[in-house]
């Protein structure tokens, strides 16, 4: 078995690289992939760069070129559910593409013919994540995660996404990764740390949060690797 671990930004995979062994760097398709082992388990770590196009490319390469059997994604997201606070960990119960719009042809938002509005992560990996959360005494919340190629900072737009898709959080890669895994029948899991919310204040330091959350997420994901 070989497990892919994917983030969107370098900061999201750096704590992982500090904890794994036998690292072999592979430069391919304008990106860098790190083949490694963790407690005897083969893994491949990469960051995709931000957005759906890059994350689609990177996820496909992890599965097709490197032959990974499962994919775990870790990163940050913005909250649109007012019950989510900065620092909360949320896993995707399902994912959608909020900026996919061919409603002019009578289709619902997020849908194209031969596609589907929602993609669902693997149930077995989700149960493993819950076990990890319990063992670490971490509150892990589930919710609908909406993906789009926009950094959403407008409250009106956030409310529209929330109402249209019943979404809890928004980000820029999850659905695209899910689409690749779903098409290739590869089990996947999406974990996000909430980085901003409607009630966040001006004193919030995103860079500091990203560093801290990346370490927490790295520990969480690596324990999932052990249990898988």
Z-matrix of the N, CA and C atoms (Angstrom, degrees):
N
C 1 1.465
C 2 1.525 1 109.89
N 3 1.309 2 115.53 1 141.34
C 4 1.457 3 121.61 2 178.10
C 5 1.531 4 107.97 3 -132.70
N 6 1.320 5 116.42 4 128.38
C 7 1.468 6 121.24 5 -173.77
C 8 1.525 7 110.10 6 -111.84
N 9 1.329 8 116.21 7 130.50
C 10 1.461 9 121.90 8 174.29
C 11 1.524 10 109.41 9 -89.81
N 12 1.329 11 116.05 10 136.01
C 13 1.461 12 121.90 11 172.97
C 14 1.521 13 107.07 12 -122.01
N 15 1.315 14 115.36 13 121.77
C 16 1.469 15 121.07 14 -171.15
C 17 1.523 16 111.28 15 -126.52
N 18 1.325 17 115.71 16 137.96
C 19 1.456 18 122.96 17 170.16
C 20 1.510 19 108.26 18 -127.65
N 21 1.329 20 116.52 19 176.74
C 22 1.460 21 119.42 20 178.71
C 23 1.517 22 112.14 21 -96.45
N 24 1.346 23 116.23 22 -30.54
C 25 1.465 24 120.95 23 -174.04
C 26 1.532 25 110.48 24 -124.47
N 27 1.332 26 117.65 25 156.29
C 28 1.472 27 119.96 26 179.59
C 29 1.522 28 112.84 27 -55.68
N 30 1.339 29 116.25 28 -38.34
C 31 1.468 30 120.08 29 -177.48
C 32 1.526 31 112.01 30 -61.70
N 33 1.326 32 116.85 31 -24.06
C 34 1.460 33 120.72 32 -176.69
C 35 1.524 34 113.00 33 -81.24
N 36 1.330 35 116.92 34 -15.61
C 37 1.475 36 118.59 35 178.93
C 38 1.527 37 113.16 36 -112.41
N 39 1.330 38 118.16 37 -11.89
C 40 1.460 39 120.66 38 -177.78
C 41 1.528 40 112.95 39 -57.25
N 42 1.351 41 120.00 40 -44.07
C 43 1.468 42 118.74 41 178.77
C 44 1.528 43 112.84 42 -64.81
N 45 1.311 44 117.35 43 -27.45
C 46 1.465 45 120.70 44 176.63
C 47 1.522 46 110.62 45 -67.28
N 48 1.317 47 116.34 46 -44.23
C 49 1.465 48 120.99 47 -177.83
C 50 1.528 49 111.84 48 -64.56
N 51 1.336 50 116.47 49 -23.69
C 52 1.461 51 120.42 50 178.59
C 53 1.524 52 111.88 51 -75.68
N 54 1.331 53 117.27 52 -17.37
C 55 1.460 54 120.80 53 -172.49
C 56 1.522 55 114.05 54 -110.01
N 57 1.321 56 117.85 55 -7.89
C 58 1.467 57 120.03 56 -176.97
C 59 1.523 58 110.58 57 -101.45
N 60 1.324 59 115.81 58 171.17
C 61 1.463 60 121.50 59 -175.83
C 62 1.520 61 110.88 60 -125.03
N 63 1.331 62 114.59 61 169.01
C 64 1.469 63 121.91 62 173.51
C 65 1.528 64 112.04 63 54.64
N 66 1.324 65 116.29 64 44.49
C 67 1.463 66 120.32 65 -175.47
C 68 1.520 67 111.37 66 -72.75
N 69 1.321 68 115.49 67 129.18
C 70 1.467 69 122.35 68 173.07
C 71 1.521 70 107.57 69 -123.97
N 72 1.314 71 115.71 70 118.72
C 73 1.471 72 120.64 71 -179.20
C 74 1.524 73 110.17 72 -83.84
N 75 1.331 74 115.80 73 132.29
C 76 1.464 75 121.50 74 177.42
C 77 1.529 76 108.23 75 -125.41
N 78 1.312 77 117.29 76 117.84
C 79 1.465 78 121.91 77 175.80
C 80 1.519 79 108.87 78 -93.13
N 81 1.324 80 115.23 79 123.48
C 82 1.464 81 119.26 80 -175.67
C 83 1.524 82 109.87 81 -155.03
N 84 1.331 83 116.49 82 135.99
C 85 1.472 84 123.12 83 175.48
C 86 1.527 85 112.15 84 51.84
N 87 1.335 86 115.13 85 47.57
C 88 1.468 87 121.76 86 176.87
C 89 1.524 88 113.34 87 62.32
N 90 1.322 89 116.36 88 29.66
C 91 1.458 90 120.10 89 177.02
C 92 1.520 91 108.36 90 -148.39
N 93 1.341 92 115.70 91 172.49
C 94 1.459 93 121.72 92 -179.16
C 95 1.520 94 110.06 93 -121.53
N 96 1.313 95 115.49 94 133.49
C 97 1.467 96 122.77 95 179.23
C 98 1.520 97 107.99 96 -121.46
N 99 1.327 98 116.20 97 142.41
C 100 1.453 99 121.38 98 -177.12
C 101 1.532 100 109.54 99 -118.32
N 102 1.318 101 115.82 100 105.45
C 103 1.459 102 120.92 101 172.67
C 104 1.527 103 107.17 102 -78.79
N 105 1.323 104 116.85 103 135.60
C 106 1.460 105 119.61 104 -176.15
C 107 1.518 106 109.60 105 -158.73
N 108 1.330 107 115.29 106 179.90
C 109 1.464 108 120.68 107 172.81
C 110 1.523 109 108.67 108 -129.47
N 111 1.310 110 115.34 109 151.09
C 112 1.462 111 121.46 110 173.53
C 113 1.519 112 107.72 111 -136.46
N 114 1.327 113 115.32 112 110.12
C 115 1.468 114 122.67 113 -177.26
C 116 1.528 115 110.83 114 52.20
N 117 1.336 116 113.99 115 43.31
C 118 1.455 117 120.95 116 176.06
C 119 1.517 118 115.23 117 84.76
N 120 1.334 119 117.68 118 -1.23
C 121 1.469 120 121.91 119 -178.10
C 122 1.528 121 109.12 120 -98.24
N 123 1.311 122 116.73 121 131.26
C 124 1.466 123 120.72 122 177.60
C 125 1.521 124 110.92 123 -73.30
N 126 1.326 125 116.66 124 131.64
C 127 1.458 126 121.15 125 176.42
C 128 1.529 127 109.14 126 -137.81
N 129 1.318 128 115.00 127 158.77
C 130 1.469 129 121.69 128 171.91
C 131 1.522 130 106.74 129 -130.77
N 132 1.323 131 116.16 130 123.45
C 133 1.464 132 122.56 131 -176.36
C 134 1.518 133 109.56 132 -110.03
N 135 1.344 134 116.01 133 139.00
C 136 1.466 135 119.95 134 177.25
C 137 1.519 136 109.49 135 -155.78
N 138 1.328 137 115.37 136 157.75
C 139 1.466 138 119.63 137 165.61
C 140 1.525 139 106.67 138 -115.41
N 141 1.327 140 115.04 139 143.85
C 142 1.460 141 119.42 140 -169.22
C 143 1.518 142 113.92 141 -88.61
N 144 1.343 143 117.29 142 -22.11
C 145 1.463 144 124.83 143 -159.97
C 146 1.534 145 106.46 144 82.43
N 147 1.314 146 115.71 145 163.79
C 148 1.462 147 120.70 146 -169.82
C 149 1.532 148 111.29 147 -80.60
N 150 1.321 149 116.54 148 140.01
C 151 1.457 150 122.18 149 172.22
C 152 1.513 151 114.73 150 108.11
N 153 1.328 152 114.85 151 164.46
C 154 1.461 153 120.50 152 -172.20
C 155 1.531 154 113.10 153 -71.62
N 156 1.323 155 118.27 154 -34.86
C 157 1.468 156 119.82 155 -178.77
C 158 1.530 157 110.55 156 -64.28
N 159 1.329 158 116.57 157 -49.14
C 160 1.462 159 120.50 158 -179.50
C 161 1.522 160 111.72 159 -66.09
N 162 1.339 161 116.89 160 -40.02
C 163 1.463 162 118.76 161 -178.43
C 164 1.524 163 111.57 162 -70.03
N 165 1.328 164 117.67 163 -32.57
C 166 1.464 165 120.70 164 174.52
C 167 1.526 166 110.45 165 -63.08
N 168 1.331 167 115.86 166 -46.99
C 169 1.467 168 121.23 167 179.63
C 170 1.527 169 110.99 168 -60.08
N 171 1.325 170 116.33 169 -49.23
C 172 1.462 171 120.07 170 -174.79
C 173 1.523 172 111.49 171 -67.04
N 174 1.326 173 117.16 172 -42.45
C 175 1.467 174 120.02 173 178.84
C 176 1.527 175 110.65 174 -61.82
N 177 1.322 176 116.64 175 -41.42
C 178 1.462 177 120.51 176 179.31
C 179 1.521 178 111.36 177 -62.64
N 180 1.320 179 116.98 178 -43.16
C 181 1.463 180 120.59 179 179.47
C 182 1.530 181 110.92 180 -64.62
N 183 1.322 182 117.40 181 -41.56
C 184 1.467 183 120.46 182 179.08
C 185 1.528 184 111.42 183 -58.74
N 186 1.320 185 116.22 184 -37.65
C 187 1.462 186 119.68 185 -177.37
C 188 1.522 187 112.43 186 -85.59
N 189 1.322 188 117.39 187 -42.29
C 190 1.457 189 120.64 188 -173.15
C 191 1.535 190 113.37 189 -86.41
N 192 1.328 191 117.69 190 -43.18
C 193 1.469 192 119.68 191 -178.72
C 194 1.529 193 111.75 192 -83.26
N 195 1.344 194 115.91 193 -42.91
C 196 1.458 195 119.54 194 -175.30
C 197 1.531 196 113.27 195 -94.33
N 198 1.316 197 116.92 196 -8.30
C 199 1.454 198 120.67 197 174.36
C 200 1.510 199 115.72 198 68.57
N 201 1.323 200 117.94 199 33.23
C 202 1.464 201 120.58 200 179.89
C 203 1.532 202 110.62 201 -71.52
N 204 1.331 203 115.05 202 141.92
C 205 1.476 204 121.51 203 -175.94
C 206 1.524 205 113.43 204 -95.35
N 207 1.337 206 115.64 205 -21.67
C 208 1.457 207 121.48 206 179.46
C 209 1.514 208 107.49 207 -143.49
N 210 1.353 209 116.77 208 155.12
C 211 1.463 210 120.44 209 -179.49
C 212 1.521 211 109.71 210 -132.97
N 213 1.330 212 115.24 211 129.14
C 214 1.459 213 122.79 212 175.41
C 215 1.521 214 108.14 213 -116.10
N 216 1.318 215 116.81 214 126.36
C 217 1.468 216 121.03 215 -179.43
C 218 1.523 217 108.99 216 -112.53
N 219 1.325 218 115.71 217 136.03
C 220 1.466 219 120.88 218 178.31
C 221 1.520 220 109.49 219 -134.39
N 222 1.345 221 116.20 220 133.82
C 223 1.460 222 120.30 221 179.56
C 224 1.516 223 111.20 222 -172.04
N 225 1.319 224 116.10 223 -161.99
C 226 1.459 225 121.56 224 -179.49
C 227 1.525 226 109.97 225 -114.70
N 228 1.332 227 115.26 226 160.83
C 229 1.466 228 121.27 227 179.79
C 230 1.518 229 109.41 228 -150.51
N 231 1.317 230 115.19 229 160.90
C 232 1.455 231 121.24 230 174.85
C 233 1.516 232 110.36 231 -95.83
N 234 1.319 233 116.56 232 144.84
C 235 1.461 234 121.21 233 -179.02
C 236 1.518 235 111.01 234 -88.73
N 237 1.347 236 115.34 235 138.65
C 238 1.462 237 119.31 236 167.60
C 239 1.527 238 110.77 237 -122.25
N 240 1.311 239 116.21 238 -7.62
C 241 1.456 240 121.80 239 169.16
C 242 1.528 241 106.68 240 -88.20
N 243 1.325 242 116.56 241 121.08
C 244 1.463 243 120.51 242 -174.06
C 245 1.532 244 113.23 243 -65.14
N 246 1.321 245 117.37 244 -12.96
C 247 1.467 246 120.29 245 178.38
C 248 1.531 247 112.13 246 -81.76
N 249 1.324 248 117.09 247 -11.64
C 250 1.467 249 120.60 248 178.72
C 251 1.521 250 110.19 249 -87.96
N 252 1.330 251 115.37 250 135.87
C 253 1.454 252 121.87 251 -179.34
C 254 1.525 253 110.07 252 -116.64
N 255 1.333 254 116.30 253 160.67
C 256 1.454 255 121.20 254 176.58
C 257 1.533 256 109.44 255 -56.72
N 258 1.319 257 116.09 256 131.19
C 259 1.452 258 121.49 257 -179.81
C 260 1.511 259 114.43 258 97.47
N 261 1.330 260 118.41 259 -16.17
C 262 1.460 261 120.86 260 177.94
C 263 1.522 262 110.03 261 -63.28
N 264 1.333 263 115.99 262 144.42
C 265 1.455 264 121.22 263 172.77
C 266 1.519 265 109.06 264 -99.31
N 267 1.330 266 116.32 265 130.41
C 268 1.458 267 121.74 266 179.63
C 269 1.524 268 109.05 267 -129.59
N 270 1.319 269 115.98 268 137.19
C 271 1.459 270 120.22 269 173.26
C 272 1.524 271 108.38 270 -107.96
N 273 1.315 272 115.96 271 151.09
C 274 1.467 273 119.91 272 -178.84
C 275 1.525 274 110.23 273 -78.10
N 276 1.328 275 116.00 274 123.79
C 277 1.465 276 120.21 275 168.83
C 278 1.527 277 109.48 276 -83.32
N 279 1.331 278 115.64 277 -28.61
C 280 1.457 279 122.58 278 170.88
C 281 1.524 280 107.53 279 -163.90
N 282 1.332 281 115.70 280 161.63
C 283 1.464 282 120.57 281 -176.22
C 284 1.516 283 110.60 282 -131.07
N 285 1.339 284 115.38 283 149.29
C 286 1.466 285 121.04 284 178.92
C 287 1.524 286 109.38 285 -139.68
N 288 1.340 287 115.50 286 167.79
C 289 1.478 288 122.35 287 178.84
C 290 1.526 289 107.35 288 -111.47
N 291 1.327 290 116.62 289 101.56
C 292 1.470 291 120.02 290 -170.27
C 293 1.521 292 113.61 291 -73.37
N 294 1.338 293 118.32 292 -21.40
C 295 1.468 294 119.79 293 -177.78
C 296 1.531 295 113.04 294 -102.75
N 297 1.316 296 116.18 295 15.28
C 298 1.469 297 121.02 296 174.53
C 299 1.521 298 108.04 297 -89.61
N 300 1.326 299 117.17 298 113.86
C 301 1.466 300 120.03 299 -168.28
C 302 1.525 301 111.86 300 -139.97
N 303 1.341 302 116.22 301 101.58
C 304 1.461 303 120.60 302 167.73
C 305 1.532 304 108.65 303 -124.05
N 306 1.331 305 113.97 304 42.07
C 307 1.467 306 119.96 305 179.18
C 308 1.531 307 111.41 306 -63.78
N 309 1.329 308 117.51 307 -19.84
C 310 1.471 309 120.83 308 177.58
C 311 1.523 310 111.47 309 -60.46
N 312 1.344 311 116.81 310 -21.46
C 313 1.465 312 121.24 311 -179.93
C 314 1.527 313 112.03 312 -102.41
N 315 1.326 314 115.46 313 14.20
C 316 1.456 315 119.56 314 175.12
C 317 1.514 316 115.71 315 88.05
N 318 1.323 317 117.18 316 9.50
C 319 1.463 318 120.66 317 179.48
C 320 1.524 319 110.64 318 -96.45
N 321 1.334 320 118.29 319 153.65
C 322 1.463 321 120.16 320 177.40
C 323 1.518 322 111.60 321 -71.31
N 324 1.315 323 116.10 322 159.91
C 325 1.464 324 120.97 323 175.65
C 326 1.527 325 109.51 324 -57.20
N 327 1.330 326 115.72 325 139.28
C 328 1.451 327 121.13 326 176.94
C 329 1.518 328 114.96 327 84.38
N 330 1.316 329 117.52 328 7.18
C 331 1.467 330 120.55 329 -175.45
C 332 1.521 331 111.04 330 -124.33
N 333 1.343 332 115.71 331 141.21
C 334 1.458 333 122.48 332 166.32
C 335 1.521 334 107.75 333 -130.88
N 336 1.332 335 118.35 334 152.73
C 337 1.463 336 120.19 335 178.35
C 338 1.527 337 111.33 336 -53.02
N 339 1.329 338 115.78 337 139.44
C 340 1.460 339 124.89 338 -176.27
C 341 1.526 340 112.72 339 70.04
N 342 1.325 341 116.71 340 9.44
C 343 1.464 342 121.89 341 174.91
C 344 1.517 343 109.43 342 -116.32
N 345 1.319 344 116.66 343 -166.98
C 346 1.449 345 121.66 344 177.28
C 347 1.515 346 109.59 345 -149.64
N 348 1.314 347 116.23 346 151.92
C 349 1.462 348 120.60 347 -176.76
C 350 1.523 349 110.57 348 -68.28
N 351 1.332 350 117.43 349 -43.54
C 352 1.466 351 121.39 350 -175.54
C 353 1.526 352 111.53 351 -118.38
N 354 1.324 353 115.22 352 142.89
C 355 1.464 354 122.37 353 172.79
C 356 1.525 355 107.40 354 -121.10
N 357 1.336 356 116.01 355 137.76
C 358 1.463 357 121.62 356 -172.83
C 359 1.530 358 111.03 357 -108.65
N 360 1.338 359 117.46 358 130.87
C 361 1.464 360 120.86 359 175.37
C 362 1.527 361 112.07 360 -66.68
N 363 1.308 362 114.90 361 168.97
C 364 1.452 363 122.37 362 -178.54
C 365 1.536 364 111.36 363 -69.45
N 366 1.321 365 117.16 364 129.65
C 367 1.460 366 121.65 365 -177.09
C 368 1.519 367 112.11 366 -66.77
N 369 1.336 368 117.08 367 -38.67
C 370 1.465 369 120.20 368 -178.70
C 371 1.529 370 110.93 369 -63.98
N 372 1.330 371 117.17 370 -43.12
C 373 1.461 372 120.43 371 178.06
C 374 1.524 373 110.85 372 -66.01
N 375 1.318 374 116.63 373 -35.87
C 376 1.459 375 120.26 374 177.19
C 377 1.518 376 110.89 375 -62.79
N 378 1.321 377 117.18 376 -42.12
C 379 1.467 378 120.69 377 178.66
C 380 1.529 379 110.97 378 -65.64
N 381 1.321 380 116.89 379 -37.78
C 382 1.466 381 120.22 380 176.50
C 383 1.527 382 109.99 381 -62.68
N 384 1.328 383 116.85 382 -41.47
C 385 1.467 384 120.99 383 178.44
C 386 1.526 385 111.06 384 -61.13
N 387 1.310 386 116.92 385 -40.07
C 388 1.469 387 120.24 386 178.29
C 389 1.527 388 110.73 387 -64.82
N 390 1.325 389 116.73 388 -38.27
C 391 1.468 390 120.81 389 177.11
C 392 1.532 391 110.84 390 -63.53
N 393 1.329 392 115.73 391 -42.65
C 394 1.462 393 120.16 392 178.33
C 395 1.526 394 110.35 393 -62.38
N 396 1.322 395 116.70 394 -44.18
C 397 1.460 396 121.04 395 179.65
C 398 1.526 397 111.04 396 -60.02
N 399 1.317 398 116.52 397 -43.04
C 400 1.467 399 120.60 398 178.85
C 401 1.523 400 111.33 399 -63.75
N 402 1.333 401 116.08 400 -41.62
C 403 1.465 402 119.53 401 -178.37
C 404 1.518 403 111.94 402 -67.70
N 405 1.332 404 116.96 403 -28.99
C 406 1.457 405 121.57 404 -179.29
C 407 1.526 406 112.67 405 -97.49
N 408 1.336 407 116.62 406 1.61
C 409 1.462 408 122.16 407 -177.34
C 410 1.530 409 111.24 408 55.76
N 411 1.335 410 114.72 409 44.12
C 412 1.463 411 121.95 410 178.11
C 413 1.521 412 108.70 411 -107.88
N 414 1.316 413 116.37 412 135.11
C 415 1.461 414 119.85 413 175.12
C 416 1.532 415 108.38 414 -81.01
N 417 1.307 416 115.93 415 112.70
C 418 1.464 417 121.72 416 -179.52
C 419 1.522 418 108.33 417 -108.59
N 420 1.306 419 116.54 418 121.25
C 421 1.460 420 121.55 419 -176.83
C 422 1.525 421 110.28 420 -104.70
N 423 1.312 422 116.85 421 144.09
C 424 1.457 423 121.38 422 175.57
C 425 1.508 424 110.60 423 -103.13
N 426 1.334 425 116.80 424 151.09
C 427 1.448 426 119.44 425 178.61
C 428 1.513 427 112.69 426 -174.99
N 429 1.308 428 115.33 427 170.47
C 430 1.458 429 122.32 428 178.13
C 431 1.525 430 108.78 429 -80.81
N 432 1.322 431 116.21 430 127.43
C 433 1.462 432 121.02 431 179.33
C 434 1.523 433 109.17 432 -111.49
N 435 1.330 434 115.34 433 127.08
C 436 1.462 435 122.08 434 -178.66
C 437 1.525 436 109.62 435 -105.38
N 438 1.325 437 115.68 436 132.61
C 439 1.466 438 122.96 437 -177.68
C 440 1.525 439 110.08 438 -110.02
N 441 1.320 440 116.27 439 142.76
C 442 1.461 441 120.70 440 174.14
C 443 1.511 442 110.59 441 -162.37
N 444 1.318 443 117.03 442 157.87
C 445 1.464 444 121.22 443 -179.71
C 446 1.521 445 110.94 444 -89.34
N 447 1.322 446 114.41 445 50.87
C 448 1.460 447 121.34 446 177.43
C 449 1.518 448 108.01 447 -147.25
N 450 1.334 449 117.08 448 140.41
C 451 1.456 450 119.73 449 169.31
C 452 1.524 451 106.44 450 -85.95
N 453 1.307 452 116.33 451 109.07
C 454 1.464 453 120.98 452 -173.16
C 455 1.522 454 110.43 453 -85.91
N 456 1.333 455 116.41 454 117.74
C 457 1.464 456 120.83 455 177.87
C 458 1.525 457 111.43 456 -131.47
N 459 1.337 458 115.23 457 16.12
C 460 1.460 459 121.52 458 -179.94
C 461 1.528 460 108.58 459 -107.86
N 462 1.326 461 117.13 460 122.70
C 463 1.463 462 120.91 461 -175.45
C 464 1.522 463 112.60 462 -62.31
N 465 1.330 464 117.01 463 -34.61
C 466 1.467 465 120.10 464 178.45
C 467 1.517 466 110.95 465 -63.47
N 468 1.327 467 116.31 466 -43.38
C 469 1.462 468 120.92 467 178.58
C 470 1.526 469 110.73 468 -66.50
N 471 1.331 470 116.69 469 -40.26
C 472 1.459 471 119.86 470 177.59
C 473 1.524 472 111.04 471 -59.45
N 474 1.317 473 116.26 472 -44.03
C 475 1.467 474 120.15 473 -179.31
C 476 1.524 475 111.00 474 -65.06
N 477 1.337 476 116.51 475 -36.64
C 478 1.466 477 119.86 476 178.49
C 479 1.523 478 110.22 477 -64.10
N 480 1.332 479 117.08 478 -45.15
C 481 1.471 480 120.45 479 179.11
C 482 1.523 481 110.09 480 -62.73
N 483 1.314 482 116.02 481 -42.68
C 484 1.461 483 120.38 482 179.92
C 485 1.525 484 111.22 483 -60.61
N 486 1.316 485 116.66 484 -46.20
C 487 1.470 486 120.99 485 -176.85
C 488 1.529 487 111.65 486 -73.26
N 489 1.326 488 117.82 487 -38.62
C 490 1.464 489 121.61 488 -175.47
C 491 1.523 490 111.99 489 -71.38
N 492 1.324 491 116.84 490 -39.79
C 493 1.464 492 120.82 491 -174.27
C 494 1.532 493 113.36 492 -114.79
N 495 1.332 494 116.42 493 2.17
C 496 1.472 495 120.70 494 -174.41
C 497 1.522 496 109.93 495 55.17
N 498 1.332 497 115.97 496 39.52
C 499 1.464 498 122.18 497 -172.76
C 500 1.522 499 111.86 498 -83.62
N 501 1.323 500 114.70 499 152.70
C 502 1.456 501 122.04 500 178.73
C 503 1.520 502 112.76 501 -108.35
N 504 1.333 503 116.86 502 -29.33
C 505 1.464 504 120.91 503 -177.41
C 506 1.524 505 109.41 504 -147.30
N 507 1.322 506 115.27 505 158.44
C 508 1.463 507 121.22 506 -179.01
C 509 1.525 508 110.00 507 -130.78
N 510 1.329 509 114.74 508 144.93
C 511 1.463 510 122.05 509 178.26
C 512 1.514 511 108.73 510 -156.81
N 513 1.352 512 118.36 511 -164.09
C 514 1.447 513 119.97 512 -169.12
C 515 1.535 514 114.91 513 -129.63
N 516 1.344 515 117.97 514 9.21
C 517 1.465 516 118.87 515 -177.52
C 518 1.528 517 115.63 516 -137.26
N 519 1.311 518 118.70 517 -27.68
C 520 1.461 519 122.13 518 -166.23
C 521 1.514 520 116.26 519 -55.28
N 522 1.329 521 117.32 520 -48.74
C 523 1.459 522 120.12 521 -177.55
C 524 1.525 523 111.26 522 -62.85
N 525 1.318 524 116.48 523 -38.32
C 526 1.469 525 119.86 524 -179.09
C 527 1.520 526 111.60 525 -64.94
N 528 1.333 527 116.20 526 -41.41
C 529 1.463 528 120.60 527 175.89
C 530 1.528 529 109.64 528 -64.29
N 531 1.321 530 115.87 529 -43.21
C 532 1.464 531 120.98 530 178.98
C 533 1.526 532 111.33 531 -61.28
N 534 1.323 533 116.63 532 -39.84
C 535 1.467 534 121.51 533 -179.84
C 536 1.526 535 111.20 534 -60.66
N 537 1.334 536 116.32 535 -44.45
C 538 1.463 537 120.85 536 179.56
C 539 1.524 538 110.39 537 -63.90
N 540 1.324 539 116.13 538 -48.46
C 541 1.468 540 120.06 539 -178.21
C 542 1.522 541 111.51 540 -63.67
N 543 1.311 542 116.35 541 -40.81
C 544 1.463 543 120.72 542 179.97
C 545 1.525 544 110.74 543 -63.68
N 546 1.334 545 116.70 544 -42.90
C 547 1.460 546 120.85 545 -178.73
C 548 1.531 547 111.84 546 -66.26
N 549 1.335 548 116.78 547 -32.27
C 550 1.461 549 121.40 548 -176.75
C 551 1.532 550 112.31 549 -100.52
N 552 1.339 551 115.76 550 8.22
C 553 1.473 552 121.56 551 177.32
C 554 1.525 553 112.50 552 57.28
N 555 1.315 554 115.80 553 43.10
C 556 1.460 555 121.77 554 178.19
C 557 1.532 556 108.98 555 -109.48
N 558 1.319 557 119.03 556 124.11
C 559 1.464 558 121.23 557 178.85
C 560 1.533 559 111.04 558 -61.19
N 561 1.334 560 116.58 559 139.82
C 562 1.458 561 120.39 560 -178.50
C 563 1.521 562 110.59 561 -143.05
N 564 1.331 563 114.28 562 162.31
C 565 1.468 564 122.30 563 179.25
C 566 1.521 565 107.88 564 -145.20
N 567 1.325 566 117.10 565 136.41
C 568 1.467 567 122.16 566 -178.70
C 569 1.521 568 109.25 567 -118.09
N 570 1.328 569 116.51 568 119.17
C 571 1.464 570 123.23 569 177.93
C 572 1.522 571 109.17 570 -115.32
N 573 1.334 572 115.96 571 133.92
C 574 1.463 573 120.05 572 178.59
C 575 1.524 574 110.22 573 -133.42
N 576 1.333 575 115.67 574 143.76
C 577 1.458 576 122.05 575 170.76
C 578 1.522 577 107.51 576 -103.39
N 579 1.308 578 116.79 577 132.95
C 580 1.468 579 120.41 578 -177.60
C 581 1.527 580 109.54 579 -73.19
N 582 1.334 581 115.33 580 122.24
C 583 1.465 582 121.37 581 -175.55
C 584 1.524 583 112.77 582 -103.36
N 585 1.310 584 117.60 583 -21.31
C 586 1.462 585 120.41 584 179.11
C 587 1.514 586 108.87 585 -157.17
N 588 1.316 587 114.77 586 154.39
C 589 1.463 588 120.14 587 -179.40
C 590 1.521 589 109.40 588 -148.96
N 591 1.298 590 115.68 589 175.31
C 592 1.468 591 121.10 590 -175.41
C 593 1.524 592 111.76 591 -62.51
N 594 1.337 593 116.73 592 -26.37
C 595 1.459 594 118.87 593 -177.06
C 596 1.525 595 112.85 594 -107.52
N 597 1.358 596 116.97 595 17.77
C 598 1.460 597 118.60 596 177.89
C 599 1.522 598 110.15 597 -69.58
N 600 1.332 599 116.36 598 148.41
C 601 1.468 600 118.79 599 -176.18
C 602 1.527 601 110.72 600 -106.78
N 603 1.333 602 114.45 601 172.71
C 604 1.464 603 120.77 602 -172.65
C 605 1.523 604 112.59 603 -69.98
N 606 1.325 605 117.83 604 -15.63
C 607 1.459 606 120.48 605 -178.16
C 608 1.526 607 112.39 606 -81.09
N 609 1.319 608 116.49 607 -5.67
C 610 1.464 609 121.02 608 -176.99
C 611 1.527 610 110.47 609 -66.69
N 612 1.327 611 116.41 610 130.34
C 613 1.463 612 123.25 611 -179.78
C 614 1.527 613 108.10 612 -107.78
N 615 1.341 614 117.08 613 103.53
C 616 1.460 615 120.89 614 -175.45
C 617 1.520 616 112.12 615 -63.39
N 618 1.336 617 117.62 616 -41.78
C 619 1.460 618 120.28 617 -177.92
C 620 1.523 619 111.42 618 -61.90
N 621 1.339 620 115.83 619 -41.46
C 622 1.467 621 119.70 620 178.40
C 623 1.522 622 110.38 621 -65.97
N 624 1.340 623 116.49 622 -41.70
C 625 1.455 624 120.02 623 178.91
C 626 1.524 625 111.00 624 -63.02
N 627 1.338 626 116.49 625 -43.43
C 628 1.459 627 120.57 626 -178.00
C 629 1.518 628 110.81 627 -59.57
N 630 1.317 629 117.24 628 -41.73
C 631 1.465 630 121.14 629 -179.97
C 632 1.527 631 110.76 630 -63.83
N 633 1.331 632 116.31 631 -45.53
C 634 1.466 633 120.39 632 -178.47
C 635 1.531 634 111.15 633 -67.65
N 636 1.324 635 116.59 634 -44.90
C 637 1.462 636 119.78 635 -176.61
C 638 1.521 637 111.29 636 -68.29
N 639 1.338 638 116.88 637 -32.44
C 640 1.458 639 120.54 638 179.15
C 641 1.520 640 110.55 639 -63.78
N 642 1.334 641 116.96 640 -37.66
C 643 1.464 642 120.54 641 178.61
C 644 1.516 643 111.15 642 -67.97
N 645 1.330 644 116.79 643 -43.74
C 646 1.467 645 120.96 644 178.48
C 647 1.526 646 109.95 645 -62.50
N 648 1.322 647 116.05 646 -46.02
C 649 1.464 648 120.99 647 -179.15
C 650 1.518 649 111.70 648 -64.47
N 651 1.342 650 116.75 649 -38.19
C 652 1.467 651 120.60 650 179.64
C 653 1.520 652 110.60 651 -61.99
N 654 1.321 653 116.63 652 -46.27
C 655 1.470 654 120.50 653 178.23
C 656 1.523 655 110.68 654 -60.90
N 657 1.319 656 115.67 655 -41.40
C 658 1.466 657 121.20 656 -178.62
C 659 1.531 658 110.50 657 -64.26
N 660 1.323 659 116.01 658 -49.11
C 661 1.464 660 121.12 659 -177.05
C 662 1.532 661 111.20 660 -64.79
N 663 1.326 662 117.25 661 -40.03
C 664 1.462 663 119.84 662 -179.00
C 665 1.525 664 111.39 663 -68.66
N 666 1.329 665 117.68 664 -32.75
C 667 1.464 666 118.22 665 174.58
C 668 1.528 667 110.52 666 -69.45
N 669 1.331 668 116.11 667 -33.63
C 670 1.465 669 118.42 668 172.98
C 671 1.526 670 111.26 669 -61.40
N 672 1.330 671 116.26 670 -41.64
C 673 1.468 672 120.75 671 178.64
C 674 1.524 673 109.88 672 -57.60
N 675 1.320 674 117.20 673 -44.82
C 676 1.467 675 120.73 674 178.69
C 677 1.529 676 111.57 675 -58.68
N 678 1.322 677 116.13 676 -43.52
C 679 1.465 678 120.26 677 -174.89
C 680 1.516 679 112.30 678 -77.33
N 681 1.313 680 116.91 679 -27.46
C 682 1.471 681 119.89 680 176.96
C 683 1.523 682 109.32 681 -65.12
